[in-house]
Amino acid sequence: MVEEFRAAGETHFNNEEGIKDNDFPAYVRWLQNGSQGIGLENGLVPWSAFWLMEPDSRSIIGVSSVRHRLSPFLEQRGGHVGYAIRPSRRRQGYGKLILSLTLKEVKQLGLRHILLICHSNNVGSVRIIEASGGKFQDEIVVEGESPLSRYWIDLP
């Protein structure tokens, strides 16, 4: 999956520990530590990571993460929830599925008012977020980046 993102020119996972060195066990340890708030640097907050897997295989379709709280950076660029579907599996309903499953995990963490952010020109993510109950708050421009749209979802 990581190679597929890279081949498409996407930077997902470029800075995640273990991935850049092709050390999968180190990556899993990093995820476990992050969920417990261990060794967080550079403004990171605790997070939980999830994988959407192919049935009966070891192939990852997509990933999502839930940040347990917002930092000033996440209020502008990341939000509570992030997700990515590998390029070859896009436009097949997996984005909506992974967000739906992730929102169930968000509720387990006790979060009820969550922020999602996507690039304003990412029509697929805009549709997925809005179909999942996202209410548009605003669009912001961070210097050197394309505009970002911010949405809030209230969970029952």
VEXKE-77181 format. One record per residue: residue number from 1; x, y, z of N, C-alpha, C in turn. Coordinates in pm, whole numbers. Example, Ala and Ser with C-alpha at 12.3 -4.5 7.8 and 13.67 -1.06 7.14 Angstrom:
<votors>
+-----+--------+--------+--------+--------+--------+--------+--------+--------+--------+
!  nr !    n.x !    n.y !    n.z !   ca.x !   ca.y !   ca.z !    c.x !    c.y !    c.z !
+-----+--------+--------+--------+--------+--------+--------+--------+--------+--------+
!   1 !   1319 !   -569 !    780 !   1230 !   -450 !    780 !   1320 !   -330 !    780 !
!   2 !   1285 !   -225 !    708 !   1367 !   -106 !    714 !   1290 !      3 !    787 !
+-----+--------+--------+--------+--------+--------+--------+--------+--------+--------+
</votors>
This chain:
<votors>
+-----+--------+--------+--------+--------+--------+--------+--------+--------+--------+
!  nr !    n.x !    n.y !    n.z !   ca.x !   ca.y !   ca.z !    c.x !    c.y !    c.z !
+-----+--------+--------+--------+--------+--------+--------+--------+--------+--------+
!   1 !     82 !   -119 !      0 !      0 !      0 !      0 !     87 !    125 !      0 !
!   2 !    190 !    125 !     83 !    279 !    242 !     90 !    344 !    267 !    -45 !
!   3 !    391 !    162 !   -110 !    452 !    178 !   -242 !    353 !    235 !   -342 !
!   4 !    228 !    196 !   -330 !    125 !    248 !   -421 !    105 !    398 !   -400 !
!   5 !    102 !    442 !   -274 !     91 !    585 !   -247 !    211 !    659 !   -306 !
!   6 !    330 !    605 !   -284 !    451 !    670 !   -335 !    451 !    677 !   -487 !
!   7 !    412 !    569 !   -553 !    409 !    566 !   -699 !    311 !    670 !   -754 !
!   8 !    207 !    700 !   -676 !    109 !    802 !   -718 !    155 !    942 !   -682 !
!   9 !    274 !    954 !   -621 !    326 !   1085 !   -584 !    266 !   1142 !   -457 !
!  10 !    204 !   1057 !   -377 !    141 !   1100 !   -252 !    237 !   1077 !   -136 !
!  11 !    230 !   1163 !    -38 !    329 !   1162 !     70 !    280 !   1095 !    198 !
!  12 !    167 !   1024 !    191 !    122 !    951 !    310 !    236 !    863 !    360 !
!  13 !    255 !    861 !    487 !    351 !    773 !    554 !    497 !    814 !    539 !
!  14 !    529 !    921 !    471 !    669 !    956 !    449 !    746 !    979 !    578 !
!  15 !    680 !   1026 !    682 !    751 !   1059 !    806 !    716 !    967 !    922 !
!  16 !    643 !    861 !    894 !    603 !    774 !   1004 !    714 !    676 !   1037 !
!  17 !    742 !    667 !   1164 !    852 !    583 !   1211 !    834 !    440 !   1164 !
!  18 !    940 !    381 !   1116 !    938 !    244 !   1069 !    909 !    233 !    921 !
!  19 !    816 !    311 !    869 !    779 !    302 !    728 !    894 !    349 !    639 !
!  20 !    954 !    463 !    675 !   1060 !    516 !    590 !   1180 !    422 !    583 !
!  21 !   1195 !    334 !    683 !   1306 !    238 !    686 !   1262 !     97 !    649 !
!  22 !   1137 !     82 !    604 !   1081 !    -50 !    571 !   1091 !   -146 !    689 !
!  23 !   1066 !    -95 !    809 !   1072 !   -176 !    930 !    930 !   -183 !    988 !
!  24 !    852 !   -280 !    940 !    712 !   -290 !    979 !    695 !   -310 !   1131 !
!  25 !    773 !   -397 !   1197 !    758 !   -409 !   1343 !    779 !   -276 !   1415 !
!  26 !    875 !   -195 !   1368 !    897 !    -63 !   1430 !    777 !     28 !   1407 !
!  27 !    716 !     17 !   1291 !    597 !     96 !   1260 !    483 !     59 !   1355 !
!  28 !    461 !    -70 !   1376 !    354 !   -115 !   1464 !    382 !    -70 !   1607 !
!  29 !    507 !    -78 !   1653 !    542 !    -29 !   1787 !    513 !    120 !   1799 !
!  30 !    548 !    197 !   1694 !    524 !    341 !   1693 !    374 !    369 !   1706 !
!  31 !    291 !    293 !   1634 !    146 !    311 !   1644 !     96 !    278 !   1784 !
!  32 !    146 !    169 !   1841 !    105 !    130 !   1976 !    146 !    237 !   2078 !
!  33 !    267 !    286 !   2067 !    313 !    392 !   2157 !    230 !    518 !   2141 !
!  34 !    199 !    554 !   2018 !    118 !    673 !   1993 !    -20 !    664 !   2056 !
!  35 !    -78 !    545 !   2054 !   -212 !    530 !   2113 !   -208 !    546 !   2265 !
!  36 !    -91 !    522 !   2323 !    -75 !    535 !   2468 !    -11 !    667 !   2508 !
!  37 !     21 !    751 !   2409 !     82 !    880 !   2438 !    228 !    871 !   2475 !
!  38 !    295 !    763 !   2436 !    436 !    742 !   2471 !    526 !    799 !   2362 !
!  39 !    624 !    878 !   2402 !    726 !    928 !   2310 !    676 !   1027 !   2207 !
!  40 !    573 !   1100 !   2239 !    519 !   1196 !   2142 !    606 !   1320 !   2136 !
!  41 !    641 !   1360 !   2016 !    723 !   1479 !   1995 !    659 !   1567 !   1889 !
!  42 !    713 !   1685 !   1872 !    673 !   1777 !   1766 !    523 !   1805 !   1764 !
!  43 !    463 !   1818 !   1881 !    322 !   1855 !   1889 !    225 !   1743 !   1861 !
!  44 !    272 !   1618 !   1851 !    180 !   1506 !   1831 !     95 !   1486 !   1955 !
!  45 !    -27 !   1438 !   1934 !   -117 !   1403 !   2043 !   -143 !   1253 !   2034 !
!  46 !   -191 !   1191 !   2142 !   -223 !   1049 !   2132 !   -325 !   1024 !   2021 !
!  47 !   -310 !    909 !   1955 !   -400 !    874 !   1846 !   -421 !    723 !   1844 !
!  48 !   -530 !    684 !   1781 !   -558 !    543 !   1756 !   -559 !    523 !   1606 !
!  49 !   -495 !    416 !   1560 !   -486 !    387 !   1417 !   -566 !    262 !   1384 !
!  50 !   -625 !    262 !   1265 !   -707 !    150 !   1220 !   -674 !    119 !   1074 !
!  51 !   -686 !     -7 !   1039 !   -663 !    -52 !    901 !   -789 !   -117 !    849 !
!  52 !   -823 !    -86 !    727 !   -930 !   -155 !    655 !   -862 !   -258 !    566 !
!  53 !   -890 !   -385 !    594 !   -818 !   -494 !    528 !   -907 !   -565 !    426 !
!  54 !   -842 !   -623 !    325 !   -911 !   -713 !    233 !   -953 !   -837 !    312 !
!  55 !  -1074 !   -885 !    292 !  -1112 !  -1010 !    361 !  -1018 !  -1123 !    320 !
!  56 !   -982 !  -1204 !    415 !   -899 !  -1323 !    391 !   -765 !  -1294 !    325 !
!  57 !   -708 !  -1178 !    353 !   -575 !  -1148 !    298 !   -502 !  -1056 !    393 !
!  58 !   -380 !  -1027 !    358 !   -300 !   -935 !    439 !   -288 !   -799 !    372 !
!  59 !   -371 !   -773 !    275 !   -364 !   -649 !    198 !   -447 !   -539 !    266 !
!  60 !   -385 !   -424 !    284 !   -452 !   -310 !    346 !   -517 !   -225 !    237 !
!  61 !   -647 !   -202 !    251 !   -721 !   -117 !    157 !   -701 !     30 !    193 !
!  62 !   -706 !     59 !    322 !   -693 !    196 !    367 !   -663 !    203 !    515 !
!  63 !   -635 !    322 !    561 !   -602 !    344 !    701 !   -679 !    466 !    752 !
!  64 !   -702 !    466 !    881 !   -761 !    585 !    943 !   -695 !    606 !   1079 !
!  65 !   -706 !    727 !   1128 !   -655 !    756 !   1261 !   -750 !    853 !   1331 !
!  66 !   -756 !    837 !   1461 !   -836 !    926 !   1546 !   -740 !    992 !   1642 !
!  67 !   -731 !   1125 !   1636 !   -650 !   1200 !   1732 !   -739 !   1224 !   1854 !
!  68 !   -690 !   1188 !   1970 !   -771 !   1191 !   2091 !   -806 !   1331 !   2138 !
!  69 !   -731 !   1428 !   2092 !   -762 !   1569 !   2120 !   -697 !   1652 !   2009 !
!  70 !   -733 !   1779 !   2007 !   -678 !   1869 !   1905 !   -565 !   1952 !   1963 !
!  71 !   -463 !   1972 !   1883 !   -357 !   2069 !   1912 !   -385 !   2189 !   1822 !
!  72 !   -317 !   2301 !   1843 !   -336 !   2415 !   1751 !   -311 !   2376 !   1605 !
!  73 !   -209 !   2293 !   1580 !   -182 !   2248 !   1443 !   -299 !   2168 !   1388 !
!  74 !   -351 !   2073 !   1466 !   -461 !   1989 !   1420 !   -590 !   2068 !   1400 !
!  75 !   -608 !   2175 !   1474 !   -725 !   2261 !   1454 !   -724 !   2325 !   1317 !
!  76 !   -605 !   2344 !   1261 !   -592 !   2408 !   1131 !   -573 !   2308 !   1016 !
!  77 !   -503 !   2198 !   1040 !   -462 !   2113 !    927 !   -497 !   1966 !    936 !
!  78 !   -536 !   1917 !   1053 !   -554 !   1773 !   1063 !   -689 !   1726 !   1111 !
!  79 !   -744 !   1793 !   1212 !   -870 !   1749 !   1269 !   -854 !   1628 !   1358 !
!  80 !   -967 !   1577 !   1403 !   -968 !   1458 !   1488 !   -947 !   1329 !   1409 !
!  81 !   -998 !   1326 !   1287 !   -997 !   1203 !   1208 !   -928 !   1227 !   1076 !
!  82 !   -844 !   1132 !   1040 !   -783 !   1131 !    908 !   -798 !    993 !    848 !
!  83 !   -810 !    985 !    718 !   -818 !    855 !    653 !   -759 !    864 !    514 !
!  84 !   -716 !    750 !    464 !   -660 !    743 !    328 !   -690 !    605 !    271 !
!  85 !   -732 !    603 !    148 !   -757 !    479 !     74 !   -651 !    467 !    -33 !
!  86 !   -592 !    349 !    -47 !   -488 !    331 !   -148 !   -544 !    364 !   -286 !
!  87 !   -464 !    423 !   -373 !   -513 !    471 !   -503 !   -591 !    368 !   -584 !
!  88 !   -551 !    243 !   -585 !   -619 !    143 !   -668 !   -756 !    104 !   -615 !
!  89 !   -790 !    144 !   -492 !   -918 !    106 !   -433 !  -1012 !    224 !   -413 !
!  90 !   -976 !    338 !   -468 !  -1061 !    457 !   -455 !  -1183 !    446 !   -548 !
!  91 !  -1284 !    524 !   -514 !  -1410 !    530 !   -590 !  -1482 !    395 !   -593 !
!  92 !  -1466 !    321 !   -483 !  -1534 !    192 !   -470 !  -1613 !    184 !   -340 !
!  93 !  -1630 !    298 !   -274 !  -1708 !    302 !   -150 !  -1627 !    282 !    -23 !
!  94 !  -1496 !    259 !    -37 !  -1415 !    232 !     81 !  -1392 !    356 !    168 !
!  95 !  -1388 !    474 !    108 !  -1372 !    596 !    188 !  -1488 !    615 !    283 !
!  96 !  -1608 !    599 !    232 !  -1727 !    612 !    316 !  -1730 !    502 !    422 !
!  97 !  -1691 !    380 !    383 !  -1689 !    269 !    478 !  -1588 !    294 !    590 !
!  98 !  -1467 !    333 !    555 !  -1366 !    351 !    660 !  -1403 !    466 !    753 !
!  99 !  -1462 !    572 !    699 !  -1502 !    682 !    787 !  -1615 !    637 !    879 !
! 100 !  -1711 !    563 !    827 !  -1821 !    512 !    909 !  -1769 !    424 !   1023 !
! 101 !  -1680 !    332 !    991 !  -1622 !    245 !   1094 !  -1539 !    325 !   1194 !
! 102 !  -1467 !    425 !   1145 !  -1384 !    507 !   1233 !  -1470 !    590 !   1328 !
! 103 !  -1583 !    640 !   1280 !  -1671 !    718 !   1366 !  -1724 !    633 !   1482 !
! 104 !  -1743 !    504 !   1459 !  -1783 !    415 !   1569 !  -1672 !    407 !   1674 !
! 105 !  -1548 !    405 !   1630 !  -1435 !    403 !   1723 !  -1423 !    536 !   1797 !
! 106 !  -1453 !    645 !   1727 !  -1450 !    778 !   1790 !  -1545 !    780 !   1910 !
! 107 !  -1664 !    725 !   1891 !  -1762 !    722 !   2000 !  -1709 !    642 !   2119 !
! 108 !  -1636 !    532 !   2090 !  -1580 !    450 !   2198 !  -1479 !    530 !   2281 !
! 109 !  -1414 !    627 !   2217 !  -1317 !    712 !   2288 !  -1386 !    824 !   2366 !
! 110 !  -1516 !    839 !   2348 !  -1590 !    940 !   2421 !  -1597 !   1075 !   2353 !
! 111 !  -1548 !   1085 !   2230 !  -1557 !   1211 !   2157 !  -1694 !   1220 !   2091 !
! 112 !  -1756 !   1337 !   2098 !  -1888 !   1354 !   2039 !  -1895 !   1468 !   1937 !
! 113 !  -1802 !   1558 !   1940 !  -1799 !   1674 !   1848 !  -1661 !   1673 !   1784 !
! 114 !  -1653 !   1627 !   1658 !  -1522 !   1605 !   1599 !  -1503 !   1687 !   1472 !
! 115 !  -1379 !   1724 !   1452 !  -1338 !   1805 !   1337 !  -1273 !   1717 !   1232 !
! 116 !  -1317 !   1734 !   1107 !  -1254 !   1669 !    992 !  -1212 !   1777 !    895 !
! 117 !  -1095 !   1761 !    837 !  -1040 !   1861 !    745 !   -994 !   1789 !    619 !
! 118 !  -1025 !   1849 !    504 !   -976 !   1795 !    377 !   -941 !   1910 !    284 !
! 119 !   -863 !   1879 !    183 !   -836 !   1980 !     81 !   -967 !   2013 !     11 !
! 120 !   -994 !   2139 !     -6 !  -1122 !   2183 !    -63 !  -1145 !   2128 !   -202 !
! 121 !  -1039 !   2101 !   -276 !  -1055 !   2049 !   -412 !  -1064 !   1896 !   -417 !
! 122 !  -1063 !   1831 !   -301 !  -1077 !   1686 !   -295 !  -1226 !   1652 !   -289 !
! 123 !  -1287 !   1649 !   -406 !  -1432 !   1632 !   -416 !  -1479 !   1503 !   -350 !
! 124 !  -1401 !   1396 !   -364 !  -1438 !   1269 !   -303 !  -1448 !   1279 !   -152 !
! 125 !  -1347 !   1339 !    -89 !  -1350 !   1353 !     57 !  -1460 !   1448 !    103 !
! 126 !  -1482 !   1555 !     29 !  -1591 !   1647 !     64 !  -1724 !   1571 !     65 !
! 127 !  -1749 !   1492 !    -38 !  -1875 !   1416 !    -46 !  -1886 !   1315 !     67 !
! 128 !  -1777 !   1245 !     96 !  -1778 !   1145 !    203 !  -1807 !   1211 !    338 !
! 129 !  -1740 !   1321 !    366 !  -1758 !   1390 !    494 !  -1901 !   1442 !    506 !
! 130 !  -1952 !   1504 !    401 !  -2088 !   1558 !    406 !  -2191 !   1446 !    418 !
! 131 !  -2170 !   1335 !    347 !  -2263 !   1221 !    357 !  -2259 !   1156 !    495 !
! 132 !  -2151 !   1178 !    568 !  -2135 !   1123 !    703 !  -2182 !   1218 !    811 !
! 133 !  -2245 !   1327 !    771 !  -2299 !   1423 !    867 !  -2214 !   1545 !    890 !
! 134 !  -2107 !   1562 !    813 !  -2020 !   1676 !    830 !  -2088 !   1807 !    794 !
! 135 !  -2076 !   1903 !    884 !  -2131 !   2038 !    862 !  -2014 !   2133 !    835 !
! 136 !  -2018 !   2197 !    721 !  -1912 !   2287 !    680 !  -1899 !   2402 !    779 !
! 137 !  -1776 !   2427 !    825 !  -1750 !   2542 !    911 !  -1690 !   2655 !    830 !
! 138 !  -1576 !   2627 !    766 !  -1510 !   2732 !    689 !  -1401 !   2672 !    602 !
! 139 !  -1344 !   2758 !    520 !  -1230 !   2722 !    438 !  -1115 !   2810 !    481 !
! 140 !   -999 !   2749 !    500 !   -883 !   2826 !    540 !   -770 !   2803 !    439 !
! 141 !   -682 !   2900 !    433 !   -566 !   2888 !    346 !   -442 !   2901 !    434 !
! 142 !   -362 !   2797 !    430 !   -235 !   2796 !    500 !   -129 !   2824 !    395 !
! 143 !    -40 !   2917 !    425 !     60 !   2960 !    327 !    132 !   2840 !    264 !
! 144 !    137 !   2839 !    132 !    207 !   2735 !     59 !    126 !   2609 !     36 !
! 145 !     -1 !   2606 !     77 !    -84 !   2488 !     60 !   -213 !   2525 !    -11 !
! 146 !   -281 !   2425 !    -64 !   -412 !   2451 !   -124 !   -514 !   2469 !    -12 !
! 147 !   -626 !   2536 !    -42 !   -726 !   2563 !     62 !   -776 !   2435 !    129 !
! 148 !   -805 !   2450 !    259 !   -857 !   2339 !    338 !   -998 !   2371 !    385 !
! 149 !  -1086 !   2272 !    377 !  -1223 !   2287 !    427 !  -1234 !   2215 !    560 !
! 150 !  -1300 !   2282 !    656 !  -1316 !   2225 !    789 !  -1463 !   2194 !    813 !
! 151 !  -1488 !   2073 !    864 !  -1622 !   2022 !    890 !  -1629 !   1969 !   1032 !
! 152 !  -1748 !   1981 !   1090 !  -1772 !   1923 !   1222 !  -1880 !   1817 !   1210 !
! 153 !  -1861 !   1709 !   1284 !  -1962 !   1604 !   1294 !  -1997 !   1589 !   1441 !
! 154 !  -2127 !   1594 !   1469 !  -2176 !   1568 !   1604 !  -2228 !   1425 !   1608 !
! 155 !  -2175 !   1347 !   1701 !  -2214 !   1208 !   1716 !  -2315 !   1194 !   1829 !
! 156 !  -2415 !   1110 !   1810 !  -2517 !   1093 !   1916 !  -2459 !   1026 !   2039 !
+-----+--------+--------+--------+--------+--------+--------+--------+--------+--------+
</votors>
